[in-house]
Amino acid sequence: MKRRAFLRNGLMALGAPAVLPVTTGDAAFLTPRQSRQSGDLIRLSSNENPLGIPPGSKEAIVGGIGDGNRYPGNSRRALQEAVAQRHGVPINAVVLGNGSTEILQMGVQAKLHPELRLVAPAPTFEDVFEYSEPHPWIDLKPVPLLPDYAHDLTAMEEATRGAPGPVLVYVCNPNNPTGSLTPVEDVEAWIRRAPDNVHFLVDEAYFEFVDSGSYRSLDKVAFENPNVVVARTFSKVYGMAGIRLGYAVTHPDNARALQAFAAGTNCNHLALVAGLAALRDGDWVGTSVGANLESRKVTYAVLDELGLEYLPSHTNFVMHRISGDLREYINRMREAGIRVGRPFPPMLEFNRLSFGLPEEMERHAETLRDFRRRGWI
Ligand SMILES: Cc1ncc(COP(=O)(O)O)c(C=O)c1O
């Protein structure tokens, strides 16, 4: 008997069906684990999406397993096309990443130069600084945020002046950890007047959560200008942080330059089909943003009640005052079953809190009230 026939007949003889009955309808394993059900900590620490991934993406993953033996050329192209269409750019303006953090990594690596200067707001998402760590000669210029927590674009522009080589400017809009916006028109105006040695990495990880009429993506600006990269992710509104998928929109010349620093097959087939299904789901972004607003309301209410200042958020997290030692606060929250955000120096009198499900935020609110009764906050 040939090996394949043996396997088939052998399994049938054992009473096993030839094809495993995997369905998505009621499969419990496809439901996101709720922290309290599993006894884990409630995770309000990493700006994840508590809803899980869109239903169509789950089906696409299950359906895609059968093609796991094939290299993912077709699914890669299909996702690039869908992303290109969404942003109104050609397919060669799209670079896929194993999460958007890989785009940030490519962005730093593609600009490596013995005289590279890196200008970034502070505090902000740390990854660009971390990707520059192996290259200690990079001249780091962190620029404090303005009192309204927007990027200080004037000081950042000043920090680019007189650079002997290329300058990479990281713009995080909305900014992590402050959830604050920087006026897009001001960023765009700077991009348009910047000299050729100044390159911009614009991180729009929380784009979909922004509810300001004046906010928009710089995707078209990036497509027109080889000095600009816009980074986007499926980890936040699409709930796919563990699946790992992100992308860049940029000028095709720059797309080629970035791609040189990624593996040609850096995204796996299941992530690609899940991403495509997510983009095709016309309802998901609204559902996800709506749930986030509900949770935000619960948290704002308790912060108002306790008189704890917070920065109005355009994201799925909020930075709020804690009055007390931050490390102690984080540990006490952990003892109470809640994992909250890490410290973001120099804002050590604030804690970054991600929005979970409304009921998880109720539990957090109760814990805050308890901390107040004990005089800890
Ligand atoms: C501003 C910002 N950019 C990028 C990322 C990384 O996202 P990804 O999961 O796509 O790598 C995060 C994650 O928290 C973030 O806050």
PDBQT file of the ligand as one rigid body, heavy atoms in Angstrom, charges set to zero:
ROOT
HETATM    1  C1  LIG A 401       2.393  53.655  18.241  1.00  0.00    +0.000 C 
HETATM    2  C2  LIG A 401       2.573  52.187  18.010  1.00  0.00    +0.000 A 
HETATM    3  N1  LIG A 401       3.177  51.777  16.895  1.00  0.00    +0.000 NA
HETATM    4  C3  LIG A 401       3.377  50.481  16.645  1.00  0.00    +0.000 A 
HETATM    5  C4  LIG A 401       2.977  49.517  17.545  1.00  0.00    +0.000 A 
HETATM    6  C5  LIG A 401       3.294  48.094  17.257  1.00  0.00    +0.000 C 
HETATM    7  O1  LIG A 401       2.245  47.480  16.637  1.00  0.00    +0.000 OA
HETATM    8  P1  LIG A 401       2.373  46.080  15.931  1.00  0.00    +0.000 P 
HETATM    9  O2  LIG A 401       1.661  45.128  16.800  1.00  0.00    +0.000 OA
HETATM   10  O3  LIG A 401       1.695  46.294  14.614  1.00  0.00    +0.000 OA
HETATM   11  O4  LIG A 401       3.793  45.729  15.747  1.00  0.00    +0.000 OA
HETATM   12  C6  LIG A 401       2.338  49.899  18.727  1.00  0.00    +0.000 A 
HETATM   13  C7  LIG A 401       1.926  48.874  19.704  1.00  0.00    +0.000 C 
HETATM   14  O5  LIG A 401       1.520  49.119  20.801  1.00  0.00    +0.000 OA
HETATM   15  C8  LIG A 401       2.137  51.271  18.965  1.00  0.00    +0.000 A 
HETATM   16  O6  LIG A 401       1.566  51.713  20.081  1.00  0.00    +0.000 OA
ENDROOT
TORSDOF 0
